[in-house]
Every structure is written in structure tokens, then in C-alpha cells.
Amino acid sequence: QVQLVESGGGLVQPGGSLRLSCVAPERIYRLTTMGWYRQAPGQQRELVATITSGGRTNYADSVKGRFTISRDNVKNTVYLQMNSLKFDDTAVYYCNAMLLSGPSWGQGTQVTVSS
């Protein structure tokens, strides 16, 4: 069990920005692929973005050009910078660590895009 601590969610207007943060335990962070997923009401959880230990990134088509995933290896923190937010981005966002034993999830942080 790996405890991931998420923050940064909230209410934002369309076109606005938010930055989500996820702090992972140091013992597993550095060599672990991290990611952000989201789940909207009535929908399945879906991939938003991932970043490998080497910094290679992958994005869902729906967020390419708008979202940026990054990691600060000093702070053991993964960020998701979300720009040009749309109504469809409204969801609970979950931090993920892809461990050998299986995925580890944070508690989730609510992102609501509303006018």
C-alpha cells in the first residue's frame, strides 16, 4: 500500500487553469511511472496522462495540447497543469503509481469546470 497525497482540485471557470499535485513516498517515487486518471459521474475511469521515471510523457487525445504532466524528483511530486479547461474535464482526478504489485491510487481530488 502506497499513500499518495493529492491536492489542487477545485472549481474553475471554462478556459481557466488548475494545477494538481501528487506527493508520493520517496521510497517508490523515483523509479516509478506516475499518472493521472479521472472519472466523471457515470463514466469509467480513464487515463489522462502518465510520466515515466525518465520523464517520458503520454497523454489522452482529449487533453493533448492543454494538459501537461511533470515531476519534481526533489519533492517527490507529480503535477498536472491543466489549461483551457472545458466542461468535459469535470471529474474526480486520481493520482496513480504503477507498482510491480499493482496500481496504487490516491483518494482523488474533485475538479469542477463551471460557469
C-alpha positions as protocol buffer text, in pm:
chain_id: "A"
residue {
  index: 1
  type: GLN
  ca { x: 0 y: 0 z: 0 }
}
residue {
  index: 2
  type: VAL
  ca { x: 140 y: 333 z: -112 }
}
residue {
  index: 3
  type: GLN
  ca { x: -19 y: 650 z: 14 }
}
residue {
  index: 4
  type: LEU
  ca { x: -48 y: 922 z: -247 }
}
residue {
  index: 5
  type: VAL
  ca { x: -145 y: 1269 z: -135 }
}
residue {
  index: 6
  type: GLU
  ca { x: -331 y: 1479 z: -389 }
}
residue {
  index: 7
  type: SER
  ca { x: -418 y: 1845 z: -387 }
}
residue {
  index: 8
  type: GLY
  ca { x: -512 y: 2128 z: -618 }
}
residue {
  index: 9
  type: GLY
  ca { x: -865 y: 2044 z: -720 }
}
residue {
  index: 10
  type: GLY
  ca { x: -1144 y: 2294 z: -708 }
}
residue {
  index: 11
  type: LEU
  ca { x: -1394 y: 2496 z: -902 }
}
residue {
  index: 12
  type: VAL
  ca { x: -1278 y: 2680 z: -1211 }
}
residue {
  index: 13
  type: GLN
  ca { x: -1445 y: 2859 z: -1498 }
}
residue {
  index: 14
  type: PRO
  ca { x: -1423 y: 2732 z: -1855 }
}
residue {
  index: 15
  type: GLY
  ca { x: -1096 y: 2840 z: -2009 }
}
residue {
  index: 16
  type: GLY
  ca { x: -931 y: 2860 z: -1671 }
}
residue {
  index: 17
  type: SER
  ca { x: -642 y: 2667 z: -1525 }
}
residue {
  index: 18
  type: LEU
  ca { x: -564 y: 2444 z: -1231 }
}
residue {
  index: 19
  type: ARG
  ca { x: -256 y: 2259 z: -1121 }
}
residue {
  index: 20
  type: LEU
  ca { x: -293 y: 1928 z: -943 }
}
residue {
  index: 21
  type: SER
  ca { x: -19 y: 1789 z: -722 }
}
residue {
  index: 22
  type: CYS
  ca { x: 51 y: 1436 z: -604 }
}
residue {
  index: 23
  type: VAL
  ca { x: 315 y: 1358 z: -345 }
}
residue {
  index: 24
  type: ALA
  ca { x: 441 y: 1001 z: -336 }
}
residue {
  index: 25
  type: PRO
  ca { x: 659 y: 823 z: -81 }
}
residue {
  index: 26
  type: GLU
  ca { x: 1023 y: 873 z: -163 }
}
residue {
  index: 27
  type: ARG
  ca { x: 1097 y: 500 z: -149 }
}
residue {
  index: 28
  type: ILE
  ca { x: 888 y: 426 z: -456 }
}
residue {
  index: 29
  type: TYR
  ca { x: 873 y: 752 z: -642 }
}
residue {
  index: 30
  type: ARG
  ca { x: 1197 y: 786 z: -831 }
}
residue {
  index: 31
  type: LEU
  ca { x: 1180 y: 470 z: -1043 }
}
residue {
  index: 32
  type: THR
  ca { x: 805 y: 455 z: -1078 }
}
residue {
  index: 33
  type: THR
  ca { x: 583 y: 558 z: -1363 }
}
residue {
  index: 34
  type: MET
  ca { x: 325 y: 801 z: -1230 }
}
residue {
  index: 35
  type: GLY
  ca { x: -1 y: 908 z: -1380 }
}
residue {
  index: 36
  type: TRP
  ca { x: -323 y: 1097 z: -1357 }
}
residue {
  index: 37
  type: TYR
  ca { x: -660 y: 943 z: -1426 }
}
residue {
  index: 38
  type: ARG
  ca { x: -1008 y: 1083 z: -1399 }
}
residue {
  index: 39
  type: GLN
  ca { x: -1360 y: 960 z: -1352 }
}
residue {
  index: 40
  type: ALA
  ca { x: -1666 y: 1163 z: -1438 }
}
residue {
  index: 41
  type: PRO
  ca { x: -2009 y: 1079 z: -1294 }
}
residue {
  index: 42
  type: GLY
  ca { x: -2149 y: 772 z: -1462 }
}
residue {
  index: 43
  type: GLN
  ca { x: -1828 y: 714 z: -1655 }
}
residue {
  index: 44
  type: GLN
  ca { x: -1539 y: 474 z: -1635 }
}
residue {
  index: 45
  type: ARG
  ca { x: -1206 y: 585 z: -1500 }
}
residue {
  index: 46
  type: GLU
  ca { x: -986 y: 696 z: -1787 }
}
residue {
  index: 47
  type: LEU
  ca { x: -625 y: 780 z: -1848 }
}
residue {
  index: 48
  type: VAL
  ca { x: -532 y: 1146 z: -1854 }
}
residue {
  index: 49
  type: ALA
  ca { x: -154 y: 1139 z: -1861 }
}
residue {
  index: 50
  type: THR
  ca { x: 145 y: 936 z: -1749 }
}
residue {
  index: 51
  type: ILE
  ca { x: 509 y: 1013 z: -1694 }
}
residue {
  index: 52
  type: THR
  ca { x: 791 y: 762 z: -1662 }
}
residue {
  index: 53
  type: SER
  ca { x: 1083 y: 784 z: -1426 }
}
residue {
  index: 54
  type: GLY
  ca { x: 1285 y: 912 z: -1719 }
}
residue {
  index: 55
  type: GLY
  ca { x: 1038 y: 1187 z: -1795 }
}
residue {
  index: 56
  type: ARG
  ca { x: 866 y: 1042 z: -2099 }
}
residue {
  index: 57
  type: THR
  ca { x: 504 y: 1152 z: -2114 }
}
residue {
  index: 58
  type: ASN
  ca { x: 185 y: 1018 z: -2261 }
}
residue {
  index: 59
  type: TYR
  ca { x: -150 y: 1193 z: -2290 }
}
residue {
  index: 60
  type: ALA
  ca { x: -505 y: 1109 z: -2371 }
}
residue {
  index: 61
  type: ASP
  ca { x: -610 y: 1262 z: -2701 }
}
residue {
  index: 62
  type: SER
  ca { x: -874 y: 1468 z: -2524 }
}
residue {
  index: 63
  type: VAL
  ca { x: -617 y: 1663 z: -2324 }
}
residue {
  index: 64
  type: LYS
  ca { x: -324 y: 1689 z: -2563 }
}
residue {
  index: 65
  type: GLY
  ca { x: -210 y: 2046 z: -2602 }
}
residue {
  index: 66
  type: ARG
  ca { x: -397 y: 2156 z: -2291 }
}
residue {
  index: 67
  type: PHE
  ca { x: -260 y: 1947 z: -2004 }
}
residue {
  index: 68
  type: THR
  ca { x: 100 y: 1895 z: -1903 }
}
residue {
  index: 69
  type: ILE
  ca { x: 225 y: 1629 z: -1666 }
}
residue {
  index: 70
  type: SER
  ca { x: 558 y: 1681 z: -1496 }
}
residue {
  index: 71
  type: ARG
  ca { x: 752 y: 1556 z: -1198 }
}
residue {
  index: 72
  type: ASP
  ca { x: 979 y: 1715 z: -942 }
}
residue {
  index: 73
  type: ASN
  ca { x: 1215 y: 1447 z: -820 }
}
residue {
  index: 74
  type: VAL
  ca { x: 1337 y: 1658 z: -531 }
}
residue {
  index: 75
  type: LYS
  ca { x: 989 y: 1699 z: -388 }
}
residue {
  index: 76
  type: ASN
  ca { x: 867 y: 1353 z: -497 }
}
residue {
  index: 77
  type: THR
  ca { x: 575 y: 1527 z: -659 }
}
residue {
  index: 78
  type: VAL
  ca { x: 389 y: 1479 z: -984 }
}
residue {
  index: 79
  type: TYR
  ca { x: 198 y: 1771 z: -1128 }
}
residue {
  index: 80
  type: LEU
  ca { x: -81 y: 1803 z: -1376 }
}
residue {
  index: 81
  type: GLN
  ca { x: -106 y: 2151 z: -1519 }
}
residue {
  index: 82
  type: MET
  ca { x: -449 y: 2191 z: -1673 }
}
residue {
  index: 83
  type: ASN
  ca { x: -510 y: 2482 z: -1905 }
}
residue {
  index: 84
  type: SER
  ca { x: -802 y: 2579 z: -2125 }
}
residue {
  index: 85
  type: LEU
  ca { x: -1035 y: 2375 z: -1910 }
}
residue {
  index: 86
  type: LYS
  ca { x: -1364 y: 2259 z: -2055 }
}
residue {
  index: 87
  type: PHE
  ca { x: -1691 y: 2137 z: -1906 }
}
residue {
  index: 88
  type: ASP
  ca { x: -1596 y: 1784 z: -2009 }
}
residue {
  index: 89
  type: ASP
  ca { x: -1290 y: 1799 z: -1785 }
}
residue {
  index: 90
  type: THR
  ca { x: -1514 y: 1789 z: -1480 }
}
residue {
  index: 91
  type: ALA
  ca { x: -1427 y: 1473 z: -1290 }
}
residue {
  index: 92
  type: VAL
  ca { x: -1258 y: 1330 z: -988 }
}
residue {
  index: 93
  type: TYR
  ca { x: -888 y: 1317 z: -1067 }
}
residue {
  index: 94
  type: TYR
  ca { x: -678 y: 1037 z: -924 }
}
residue {
  index: 95
  type: CYS
  ca { x: -305 y: 1010 z: -888 }
}
residue {
  index: 96
  type: ASN
  ca { x: -159 y: 673 z: -974 }
}
residue {
  index: 97
  type: ALA
  ca { x: 165 y: 491 z: -909 }
}
residue {
  index: 98
  type: MET
  ca { x: 231 y: 191 z: -1129 }
}
residue {
  index: 99
  type: LEU
  ca { x: 389 y: -50 z: -888 }
}
residue {
  index: 100
  type: LEU
  ca { x: 501 y: -404 z: -959 }
}
residue {
  index: 101
  type: SER
  ca { x: 241 y: -529 z: -713 }
}
residue {
  index: 102
  type: GLY
  ca { x: -32 y: -337 z: -891 }
}
residue {
  index: 103
  type: PRO
  ca { x: -154 y: 18 z: -924 }
}
residue {
  index: 104
  type: SER
  ca { x: -175 y: 242 z: -622 }
}
residue {
  index: 105
  type: TRP
  ca { x: -431 y: 521 z: -615 }
}
residue {
  index: 106
  type: GLY
  ca { x: -478 y: 844 z: -430 }
}
residue {
  index: 107
  type: GLN
  ca { x: -807 y: 944 z: -274 }
}
residue {
  index: 108
  type: GLY
  ca { x: -894 y: 1170 z: -565 }
}
residue {
  index: 109
  type: THR
  ca { x: -946 y: 1541 z: -595 }
}
residue {
  index: 110
  type: GLN
  ca { x: -1255 y: 1697 z: -747 }
}
residue {
  index: 111
  type: VAL
  ca { x: -1218 y: 1925 z: -1046 }
}
residue {
  index: 112
  type: THR
  ca { x: -1531 y: 2109 z: -1147 }
}
residue {
  index: 113
  type: VAL
  ca { x: -1542 y: 2329 z: -1453 }
}
residue {
  index: 114
  type: SER
  ca { x: -1846 y: 2550 z: -1441 }
}
residue {
  index: 115
  type: SER
  ca { x: -1952 y: 2897 z: -1543 }
}
